[in-house]
Amino acid sequence: MKSKKTNSTNPSKTKHWSKTVTEHSHALQLEKNVFTWNSPEKIAHSLWSSALQSTQRKGTPLQSAMSMLNFYINRAGKNLNPSQKNTLLQTKIVLRKIANSHKTNKERSEKNIPNKNKRN
């Protein structure tokens, strides 16, 4: 069986890399304790808002918000309370609904803009 490699000079640096990412990531500025809230809607709206405001994200707001949510769920693993895990899984559904609603509203507004090149 292979053993995990650790930094021989400071094992704590490699052992808790995910904590550092969560605390110091510049991709999204998350509200404090957002993943511990009990409302999937509140969590989803907070993640969505953070993703929209982010200037450092590389994907769409949905990809960015979903990525951070999945990161938290995966890193918590077995230590995540089952009811909180359920709340976070429901948050994914709400996030998709928010993204679809945002996309639909954007498409509607684009269709209502008159074409300046069109002759009357």
N, C-alpha and C positions, 0 to 999 in steps of 0.2 A: 504494500500500500504506500502510495506517495504521500509525503508530508507536505503541508503547506509551507511555502516560502515566506519568511518574514524578514524584515529589515533587522540585521544583526546589531546595528548600532542603536536603534530605537524601535523596538517591536510595536509599541503603541501607535506609532504613526501609520503603519500599514494595517494594523488590526482594526482601527476605527475610521477608515477612510470615508465610509458612508456618512458618518456623523459630521465630518468636516464638510462634505458636499452639501448636506442638508442645511447646515448652519451658515455656510459662506458662499453658497451658489449665487451668482449674479444674474442667472437666467430669469428667475422670477423672484419678485419681492413678495413673499408670502406673509399673510397675517399670522401673528403669534398663535401657536397651538391650533392652527386651522384643521389639522387632521384628527383632532380629538373632539371636535364639535359633533353634536348628535343629529344635526339636520343635513341630509344630503344636498338639499337645495341651497342652503347657506354655504356649504363647502364648495359646491360647484360654482356658484356665483362669485365667490371669493377667488377661486382658481382662475376662472374665466377673466375676471377683471384684471388680475395680476398678469395673465398672459397677454391681454390686449395692451396693457401699459408697458410691457417689456420692450426694450429696444435691443436686447441681446439675444432674443430667441432666434433659432435657425429654421424652424418650421412654422406651421400655421398656429394660431392660438389654441386650437383644439389639440394638436399634437403636443404642444408644449405643456398644457395643463394636464393632459392625460399621462404624459411621460412622468411628470412630477408625482402624480397620484399613484401610478404603478410603481415608481421607485420607492415610495413610502410603504406601500402594501408589501412589496417583495422584501424590503429590508426588515420590516417588522416581523415577518414570518410567523412562527409559532407563538411568538410573544404577543401577537395582536389579539385582543379580546374578540371572540366570535361575533358579538353584536356590533362592535365597532367595525370589524371587517365587512359585515353585511352593509352597514351604513356607507362605507367607502365604495363598495361594489355598486350600490345604488347610485352613488355620486357619479359613477361613470355614465350611467343611463341619462341622468339629468344633464351632464356636460354635453352629451351628444345632442340632446334636445335643444339646449341653448345654442350650440353651434349651428344646428339646422335652422333654427329660428333666425339667427343672425344672418345666415346665408340667404334665406328666403327674403328677409327684409331688405338686404343689400340688393338682391336681384330686382325686387319691386321698385326700389328707388331709382335704379339704373334705367329701368324701362320707362319711367315717368319723365325722364330728362329729355327735353325736345332735342332733335337733331339740328344743329346749327347749319349744316350743309344742305339740308332739305329745303327745296323751294316751295313757297306757298302758292 
